[in-house]
Amino acid sequence: MAMFSRRKKTDDAPSESQPIPADAPDEAPEEQQPSEPVPEIGISVQAFRGVGAAAGPDVKLPDPNEPARAARPAAPQAPASAPQEAPAAPPRVLPLAPALPPEPTESVPGMKDNVLLRAALAELAEGPTNEQLIGVLRQMMQNHLYLRVHGDARAQVAEGKPLSIAVVRDGERSYMLAFSSAAAVRESVQRETDPTATSAIAQPVTAVLQQAVSGDFAGLILDNASGVHRAVFPIEVLAKALEQADVTMTIKMLLAAPREQGTAQKVGDALAKTKVWVAVNDGGGKGEVGIAEARTTDGRRFLQVFSHPLEVVALGRGDKPLPFEPDQLAKVLSSHTGISGVIVDSAGPSLVVEREALGAVLVRAVNVSE
């Protein structure tokens, strides 16, 4: 936690920096008047509501003897060792991320930024596209967000009081504020005329979304003092994103963290316990629904799986996300021994998990068949 107070913009140092408490409660906020009008919501709610395909018996893997579908543009910025897809027409410019996560940063010492979210917000310009906003939303779905609290959040927690969380009011509507970094909180404080001290506290993104959805909010504003680099999401979109998310965000958290020697094994183990999503389409107009896969230059096949349906939408290929339980994944991998593994979240950050690291998944197939 860090305490902030309003000061000249040339003074960038926080007045105090302390460790972030991990057990902040989810309480109703106090309200404050906005320093400027709430921006218009630019994301297409209807487009997002279309996410999610009903499970059906017709889904099958592509025939390995058929040529790869031309509708599959390769994911940009993938490393040479990652699966690459067949050449195709140039894809749309989408807010994809590198395969490897960026290095961690602390814009305020001792308080880690949500680096992927900051990068996605930095891509926004005046009149952001639907694709850019979906990119922000999907990168928000990992790690933590900062909340701005009037007064000392640590003292409020210690006294068992509700956190006095800052919100913005626009007429009868109120918007919860959340931030990608402690520096973004500081920028917000410096825009206010109220000299009351403010603290920043970090919470897991799912806890923030649960609080927003359960409260009487019209939506969520990210980095409200960042001009064109702020984003506004209506509560309907947040509720849908939360509904389709893994509560612990295990896979997304692993992909967002710096790579370690055992990262692939950890993701493989998580796939044995966590529902994922696959991308399905009509098989190149042939009327048969198929699950998207990727192929390396040497012909190895990798099933594409996704931690959240937004990861499928972000690729811009027109595929529909299909929920895939661990037993379904186990059945596909055991039935198609030619599949070398899976590639997770190919819009980035992504990870190739070889079959050798999927032992926990394959064990499920054995247990189901017995």
N, C-alpha and C positions, 0 to 999 in steps of 0.2 A: 504494500500500500504506500502511496505517496500523498502528501498534503500539498495542495496548490492554493495560491491566492492570486487575485488580480494584480498585475503589475505592468510595467512598461514592456512592450513587445521585444525590446532589445535585451531584456533580462530573461534568458532561457533556462536558468537553473531552477529546479524545484526547491521549495523550502525545506523539504524533508523527504528522504527515501528510505522505506522500510520493506521487509519481506512481505510478500502478498499472502494474506490469509486464505486458506483453501476451503474454509467452511462457512462462507458468508451465506446468510439465509435468503430465501426468496420471499421478499415482503413487498407490500404495496408501496409505491413511491409517493412522495410529496410532489406537488406540481410547481412549475415555474413558468413565467411568461416567456415567449420566444423572443430572441433578439432580432429575428428576421422571419419573414413568412416561411411556412413549410413548403418545400419544393413539390412540384407536381410529381405524381407517381408515374414512372415511365415504363415499368415492366408490364408485359401483357399477362394479366391474371388468367385470361381464358387459355392462352397458350400453355401456361404452366399447369392448369387444371387438366390438360390433356395428357399429362405424364402418367405412365403406368398402363401396361397392357394386361388383359386378363389371361391367366394361364390356360393353355389348351393342349390337346393331345397331338396337334399337327406339327409342333416344333421339332425340327431335326437339325443335325449338324450338316454343313455343306458336304457334298460328295467330294472326297479327296481327289478323285479322278477328273473332276470338272475344273476348268480354269477358274482362277479367282475372279470374283465379281468386279466389274469395272467401276461400280458405284462406290468402291471403297477407297477414298483418298488416304494416303499415308498420314499418320499423325506427325506434325512438324516437331522438330527439335529432339527427336528420339535419338538415343545413342546408337552407335553402329551395331552393338550386340543385341539391341531390342528388335522385336518382330517388326518387319516393314510390310506394307500392304501393296497390292498390285497398282501399277501406274493408272492414273485416272485423270479426268478433267480437273483443272485447278480448283481446290476447295475454297469456300468462302473464308474470309479473314475472321477468325474466331479467337476469343481470349483464352487460348490454350497456354499451358505452362510447360516449362522444361520437365524432362523426365525426372531429374533429380531435384529435390527441394532446395530452396535458397538457404544460404547460411543464416543462422539465427542472429537477430540484432536486438539491441536494447536502446531505443531512442531516449529513454530515461534510465540511468544506471540502476540495475537490479530489477528491472521490470521488462520482461520479454515481450517483444512485439508479436502480433499475429502477422508474420511476414507475408504469407501467401495472400491474405486479405488485403494488406497494405498495397501489395503489388497490383492486385486486381482493381482496387479503387484508383490507383494511379493511372490506369489505362482509360478511365472515364474522361469524357470531354463534354462540352455543351451538347445537350440532346443525345445522351448515350443510347446505343442500340439495345434491342432486346437481348441480343447475344452477349453484349458486354455485361448487362445486369445479371443475366444468368451466370456468367463467369464470376461475378462478385458473390452471388448467393451461394454457389457451390464451394467457393474457397472460404466462405464464412463458416461452413459446416465442419470445422475441425478446430482443435486447440481451444482458445479462450477468447472472450471479449472483455473489454473494460467497461465498467459502469462508473458514472460520475455521481458521487454522493455528497450532499450538502453536509458540511461538518466532518467530523472524524469518524470514518466508517469503523475503525477498530474499536473505538469507544462505544459506538452504537451496538456492535456485535457483543462486546463484553457485558453491556448492560441489558442485553436481551431486547433491545428496542428494534422496531422496524427500520430498515435502512431508508434514509431520506434520499431516494434516487431522483436525479434530475430528469424531467420530461419537458417536452415542448407542447404548448397548446395552440391549436388553430381553430378558433371558434369553439364549437362543442367537442371537437376531436382532440385527443391527446396522443402524442407519439413518444414512445420510449426511446431514450438515447443510449447508444452503445458505440464503442470505439475500438479501432484496430490496434491502438497503442496508447501508452500513458502520455506520449507527446501530443496525440490528438485530443486527449482530455484537456491538457494544458492550453492548447489553442482555443478550445471551446470556452474555457474559463476566462481567458484574456479578452474574449469578445463581449463579456458581460459587464454590466455597470454595477452589479451587486458585489461589494468587496468581501462577502462572506467566504471564509475558507472552504475549500472543496477538496475531497480526497478521491483517489481512483482505486478501485478494487477489481480484481480479476475474478471471473467466474467461467466455468465451462460453458461452451456455446449452447449446449442443450438446456442447461439451467436457465440461461438468459431467454431462450426461445420459449421455454415452458412458462416463465414468468410473464413474458409478453402476451402469449396466447391466453393464459388464464386471467390476465388483468383486463381492465376496460380500456384497451388501447386500439387505436385505428391502425397502427403499424409501428415500424421500427426505423429510426434514422441512424445511419452509420456515419461517423465522423462529420457531425453537423457543421463544423466551422471550416471545412475543407473546400468550400466553393464548389466547383464542378466535379470535384473528386469525392463528393458525398453521395450516398445512395439512400433511397427511401423504398421500403417494401411494405405493402399492405398486409394486414394481419391474416387474410385468407391465404396468401402465398406462404407466409411463415408457418401457419398451421399445417398446410399440406407438406411442406418440406420436413417439418418435425415428425409428422405422422409416418413418413416413409424412411426415416433415419434410424440407424442403430443408436440406441440411447447412449451407449458408451463410446461410440465413434471409434471403435478399436482399430479398424483397418485404416480409416482416414488419418488417425493420429500417427500410426506407424509410417504411412506414406509421407506425411508432412514432416516427420522428424529426420535428422541427419542419418544417413545410411550407416548401419553397423554390420558386422560380419553375420550376425544371426537374424537380420531383418527379414529376409526371405522366409526363413523357417517360422518366425513369429507370425508372419502374414499367412503362411500355409496352415499353421495351427488355428488361426482365427477363422479361416475359411471353413473349418470343420464345425464351427459353432455359431457362425453368423450368417444370416440371410444376405445374399448379394443380389445383383441384377445382371441380366444379360441383354444384349441388343438383338432384336429380331427384326427381320424385314421379309419382303415377299420373294426373296431369292432371285432378284434381278428380273422381276416381272413374269416369272414362270408359274406364279400361283401357289408356290410352296413356301411356307414360312420357314426361315432358317435362322440359326444363331450365328452371329458374327464371330469370325475368328481372324487371326492374323497369321501371316506366314513369313518366315525368315527367308533370306536370299538363298539359303541352302535347302529350302523346302520343309523345314520343321514347322509344325502347326501349333498354335497357341490359342486357346479359347479366351475370348475377351470377357472379363467380368468387371463389374462396377460396384462401388461402395454405396452409391446413391443414384436414383434415376436421373438427377441433374447431370451426372457425369456422362450419361448417354446423350442427353439433349445437347450438351456442350459441343459434341463432335459435329453437329450440324449435318448429319447424314440422312436424317429422316427416319432413323430406326426408332422402334418403340421399346421402352424398357419393360422387361419381364421379370417379376420377382423369382428368385431361384434359391430354394432352400438347400442346406448342406447335403441332404440326402439326394436331391436332384443332381447337384454338382458331382457327387460321388458316383452316381449311376452313369452319367455322361463320360466321366474320366475312365471308369472301369470298362465301359462298353466300347470305347474308342481308344485303344492302346496306342494308336498312331499320334495322339495328341501329346506333345512334349511338356505341357504345363499350361499355365494361365498367364495372361497379362492383365494387371489390375489398374483400372482408371487410366486408360490410354490418353485421355486429354491432359494428364499431368497434374501433379507428380504421379508417375507411374512406376510399376515394378513388375519385372518378369519373375514368376515363381515356377521353377522347374518341377517336374513330376517328383523328383527325389525329395522335395520339401513338402509334398502333399500327402505324406503317409497317413496323417490323421484323417484326411478327407477320404482316402481310399479304404481305410478301415471301416468307415460307415457303410460303404457299399457291401463289404463282406458281412457285416452285422445284419443289414437289411435282407440280404439273400438267404440267411440262415433261418 
